Structures are given as C-alpha cells and as structure tokens.
Amino acid sequence: MSRPALAATRAVSVLDFLASHPTDSFTMSDLAGRLDVNLASMHSLLAVLVDSGYVLRHGRLRTYTLGPSVVALGTAALECHPVIDRARDAGRALAERTGLETAVTAVAGDQIVHLARSGEPTPHGASALVGQRIPLVPPLGAVFLAWGDAGEWLRRSDRPAALATVLRGVRERGYAVALDGPGRRRLEAALHDLADHPTDPVRRKAVMVLLASLETDSYHPPSITPRSRYDVSMISAPIFAEDGTVLMALTLVGFEGGRRGHEVITYGEMLRDAALVVTRRTRGRVPPRTG
C-alpha cells in the first residue's frame, strides 16, 4: 500500500475537524495544537484551504471555520448519492414520530462516519457529532458487518464466537440493539475527548482500551425478551446498496432507561421498515435473512 501524502492527510484532518465542530471557530494555534501540526505547516495548509474557499478566515477574530466551497462539494455528493437525502428524510420522520433523535452513519475505511442527525436533543441522545469518525472495531458496527464478511472484525475481538452470535441475531431481526451502561458512558466521554484532539495517540489508545473492555453480552443483547427491561443506548437498521451490501445505517437514540422488551422490538421493527423503504426507493437490494 502506498504511503499517504502528509499534506493531503493533514488537509483532510482539518476539514474533518471543522466539520465535526460546525458551530465553533478556531485560531490557527488551536488547530495546530488539536491536530498535532506545527504552526508553520498549519499556516501553509490554511492558506491553501482559505484561497480555495474550503475554509473561511474571520479577519477581526483571526479564527477559521468551514468555507462556502464545502457546500458545493456537499451538494454534488448528494446528487451522486441520493440515498443520503432519503435517509435524512426518513430520520426526520422517525424523530417526529417517536420524539427521539436519529442519526445516519456510514463506513469509511476502518471508521464509522456520522453523516446526519435529526430531532431535538435529549439527555440520552446522540453522543457523536455530524462529521465525527469513530473506530469500526468490536463491538461497534455490528449493523454494518452482519450481512457481509465480518472475519477481520471478529478477529479483533477476544470473544469472536459471542460476537458471531450477535451478528446472527442482527440478521434475523433486521436491526441491531446496543445497551447503555457505565462502560458505554465512559466510552462516550472518551470519544468526545478524542473529537477535540483527533490525532492524539494517547486519547486514541484510551478509546481502544475502553472498546476492548466492553463485554459483548452487556453491549449487544443476544436476544430481546418482550417482558424483560433494557437500558437501550441505540437501535440501528441497515440501508442496502444495489449489490446487497450495507451502504449506511439509520439509528434511533435518546431512549430513557428501563424499556420493556416489547417496546424495543416495536421501535426496532419501525426503524427496520423505514430503512427498508429507503433501500427500495434507492434501488437497493435486500439480501436473504439467513442465519
């Protein structure tokens, strides 16, 4: 594999960082410190991004935000990928119907990228920001792996057999359920910290350690029993591409604790059906639900 160009990697890091903090502005020193880039290199990088319109410099405050050229890129991307608009529309409708928050995510390389969110913020709502990337490592991302080759993902777990059972359950139901708990909340705090310093190896290692410490059974219930109670963190359903692979996921978040299993199933089936409608309207193909 060819080595990535450092300047290109840094430019992507700047744009990703600003995208995940759309309402904030940052000085050059802020960006250099948070992205671990020396000031001289950051100065040159920002000069190119400002000249091209991808980053906007506020003269009086000497701070930087995303620029208008990013809008043109986003508009073109939506035209290339109309499924994103369909998924966002479905998310808005679900948020209005349920009073919960919704998110649209996709996989990019070895990361999960948050593309959109809808609904009013709730105390138990979305922890990740639009534009934020989180590692695609066990037990995160089951909804993306359940219908494809999960071998590499499973090999990164200390309990691959348990996770394989989780993936079968996701395929059978058509949606994934993740539970809340102290480990999950510690992970969310670490992810927030990493979002503010995305290139910091110490913070990245802390996230990976917390991910490894999450017990599969306490994060993904093997099954949902109607009369049992569950502290649900999120429910995710797949949107399929034309070749039957999982293109992105539609997710419900913001659940209060102690939901009855029959409620979880109702929400899951509602979400699954909404994602299937998006799949069919964008000519996706639903693969057979096999064990």
C-alpha positions in Angstrom: 0.0 0.0 0.0 1.4 3.4 -0.9 2.2 5.8 1.9 -0.4 8.7 2.1 0.8 12.2 1.3 1.3 14.1 4.5 -0.2 17.4 3.3 -3.3 15.6 2.0 -3.8 13.8 5.2 -3.4 17.0 7.2 -5.9 18.8 4.9 -8.4 16.1 5.4 -7.9 16.2 9.2 -8.5 20.0 9.2 -11.7 19.6 7.2 -13.0 16.7 9.3 -12.3 18.5 12.5 -14.1 21.7 11.4 -17.0 19.6 10.1 -17.4 17.9 13.5 -17.4 21.4 15.2 -19.6 23.3 12.7 -20.8 26.0 15.2 -17.3 26.7 16.6 -14.4 28.7 15.3 -10.7 28.1 16.0 -7.5 30.1 15.8 -4.5 28.7 13.9 -2.9 27.8 17.2 -6.0 26.0 18.3 -6.0 23.9 15.1 -2.2 23.2 15.2 -2.4 22.1 18.8 -5.5 19.9 18.5 -4.3 18.3 15.3 -0.6 18.0 16.3 0.7 20.0 13.3 3.4 22.6 13.7 2.4 26.2 13.2 4.4 26.7 10.0 2.8 23.8 8.3 -0.7 24.7 9.6 -0.2 28.3 8.2 0.7 27.0 4.8 -2.2 24.5 4.8 -4.8 27.0 5.9 -3.6 29.5 3.3 -4.4 27.0 0.5 -7.7 26.0 2.1 -8.8 29.6 2.5 -7.7 30.5 -1.1 -9.8 27.7 -2.4 -12.8 28.6 -0.2 -12.9 25.4 1.7 -12.0 27.2 4.9 -13.2 30.7 5.9 -10.9 33.1 7.8 -12.6 35.7 10.0 -10.3 38.7 9.8 -11.1 40.5 13.0 -11.0 37.4 15.2 -8.4 35.6 13.2 -10.3 32.4 13.5 -11.3 29.7 11.0 -14.5 27.8 10.1 -15.7 25.8 7.1 -16.0 27.8 4.0 -18.6 28.1 1.2 -16.8 25.8 -1.2 -17.6 22.9 1.0 -21.3 23.5 0.3 -20.7 22.9 -3.4 -18.9 19.6 -2.6 -21.7 18.5 -0.4 -24.4 19.4 -2.9 -22.5 17.4 -5.6 -22.1 14.5 -3.2 -25.9 14.5 -2.5 -26.6 14.4 -6.2 -24.2 11.4 -6.6 -25.7 9.7 -3.6 -29.4 10.4 -3.4 -29.8 7.7 -0.7 -28.3 10.2 1.8 -31.2 12.6 1.3 -33.7 9.7 1.5 -32.1 8.5 4.7 -32.2 12.0 6.2 -35.8 12.4 5.3 -36.6 9.0 6.9 -34.6 10.1 10.0 -36.6 13.3 10.3 -39.9 11.5 10.0 -38.9 9.0 12.7 -37.7 11.7 15.0 -41.1 13.5 14.7 -43.0 10.2 15.2 -41.0 8.9 18.2 -39.7 12.0 19.9 -36.2 10.5 19.8 -33.1 11.6 18.0 -32.0 9.9 14.8 -28.6 9.5 13.1 -27.4 8.4 9.7 -23.9 6.8 9.6 -21.7 5.1 7.0 -18.4 3.2 7.0 -15.3 4.9 5.5 -12.3 2.6 5.6 -11.9 1.4 9.2 -14.1 4.2 10.7 -17.8 5.0 11.2 -18.7 8.5 9.9 -21.7 10.3 11.2 -23.4 11.9 8.2 -26.6 13.5 9.6 -28.8 13.8 12.7 -32.4 14.8 13.3 -34.7 15.5 16.3 -34.5 17.7 19.4 -31.5 16.9 21.7 -32.4 14.7 24.6 -30.4 13.9 27.8 -29.8 10.3 26.4 -29.4 11.4 22.8 -26.6 11.3 20.2 -23.1 11.4 21.6 -21.3 11.8 18.3 -21.4 14.9 16.2 -22.0 15.1 12.5 -18.7 14.7 10.8 -17.2 12.8 13.7 -15.4 9.5 13.0 -15.2 6.6 15.4 -13.3 3.4 15.1 -15.0 0.4 13.4 -13.9 -2.1 16.0 -15.8 -4.7 18.1 -18.3 -4.3 19.5 -19.1 -1.2 17.5 -20.6 -1.5 14.0 -22.5 -4.8 14.1 -25.1 -3.5 11.8 -22.5 -2.9 9.1 -20.9 -6.4 9.4 -24.0 -8.7 9.9 -24.6 -9.1 6.2 -21.0 -9.1 4.9 -17.6 -10.5 5.6 -17.0 -9.9 9.3 -13.9 -12.1 9.6 -11.4 -9.3 10.2 -13.7 -7.5 12.6 -14.3 -10.7 14.6 -10.6 -11.4 14.8 -10.1 -8.2 16.6 -12.3 -9.4 19.5 -11.4 -11.5 22.4 -14.8 -13.2 22.1 -15.4 -13.8 18.4 -17.9 -16.6 19.0 -20.1 -14.4 21.1 -20.0 -11.6 18.5 -20.8 -14.1 15.7 -24.0 -14.9 17.7 -24.7 -11.2 17.9 -24.4 -10.9 14.1 -26.8 -13.8 13.6 -29.3 -12.1 15.8 -29.0 -8.8 13.9 -29.6 -10.6 10.6 -32.6 -12.4 12.0 -34.2 -9.3 13.4 -33.1 -6.9 10.7 -31.7 -4.4 13.3 -29.1 -4.1 16.0 -29.6 -3.1 19.6 -26.9 -1.7 21.8 -27.3 -1.3 25.6 -26.3 1.5 27.9 -24.1 1.1 30.9 -21.1 2.5 32.8 -18.7 1.2 30.2 -20.7 2.7 27.4 -20.8 6.1 29.1 -17.1 6.1 29.7 -16.6 5.3 26.1 -18.8 8.2 25.0 -16.8 10.6 27.2 -13.6 9.3 25.7 -15.0 9.7 22.2 -15.9 13.3 22.9 -12.4 14.0 24.2 -11.0 12.3 21.1 -13.2 14.5 18.8 -11.5 17.6 20.3 -8.0 16.1 19.8 -8.5 13.5 16.9 -4.8 12.9 16.2 -3.7 12.5 19.9 -2.3 8.9 20.2 -2.9 8.8 24.0 -6.6 9.7 23.6 -7.0 7.2 20.7 -5.4 4.5 22.8 -7.8 5.3 25.6 -10.7 4.8 23.3 -9.4 1.5 22.0 -8.8 0.2 25.6 -12.4 1.1 26.5 -13.7 -0.6 23.4 -11.8 -3.8 24.3 -13.2 -3.7 27.8 -16.9 -3.6 26.7 -18.3 -7.0 27.3 -20.2 -8.2 24.2 -23.2 -9.5 26.1 -23.6 -6.3 28.1 -23.4 -4.2 25.0 -25.4 -6.3 22.5 -28.1 -8.5 24.0 -28.2 -11.9 22.2 -32.0 -11.7 22.1 -34.8 -9.4 23.1 -37.4 -10.9 25.5 -40.7 -9.0 25.4 -41.2 -8.9 29.2 -37.7 -8.0 30.2 -36.4 -4.5 30.7 -33.5 -3.0 28.8 -31.4 0.2 29.1 -31.1 0.9 25.4 -28.4 3.1 24.1 -29.3 2.9 20.4 -31.1 0.8 17.7 -29.7 0.7 14.2 -31.0 -0.7 10.9 -29.2 -1.2 7.6 -29.8 0.6 4.3 -28.6 -1.7 1.5 -26.9 -0.8 -1.8 -27.7 -2.3 -5.2 -25.3 -5.2 -4.6 -26.9 -6.1 -1.3 -24.1 -4.7 0.9 -24.8 -2.4 3.8 -24.4 1.2 2.5 -25.3 3.1 5.6 -27.3 2.8 8.8 -30.3 4.6 10.2 -30.2 4.8 14.0 -32.5 5.8 16.9 -31.0 7.2 20.0 -32.2 9.1 23.2 -34.0 6.2 25.0 -34.8 6.5 28.7 -33.7 3.6 30.8 -35.8 0.5 31.6 -37.6 0.0 28.3 -39.7 -3.2 28.1 -38.6 -5.7 25.5 -41.8 -5.4 23.5 -41.2 -1.6 23.2 -37.7 -2.3 22.0 -39.0 -4.7 19.4 -41.6 -2.2 18.3 -39.0 0.6 17.8 -36.7 -1.9 16.1 -39.3 -3.0 13.6 -40.3 0.6 12.9 -36.7 1.5 12.3 -36.1 -1.6 10.1 -39.1 -0.9 8.0 -38.1 2.8 7.5 -34.6 1.7 6.4 -36.1 -0.9 4.0 -38.3 1.7 2.4 -35.1 3.9 1.8 -33.4 0.8 0.4 -36.2 0.1 -2.1 -36.7 3.7 -3.1 -33.0 3.9 -4.0 -32.9 0.6 -5.9 -31.0 -1.2 -3.2 -31.3 -5.0 -2.8 -32.2 -6.7 0.5 -30.2 -9.9 0.9 -31.9 -13.0 2.2 -32.2 -13.2 6.0 -30.3 -16.3 6.7 -28.7 -17.5 9.9 
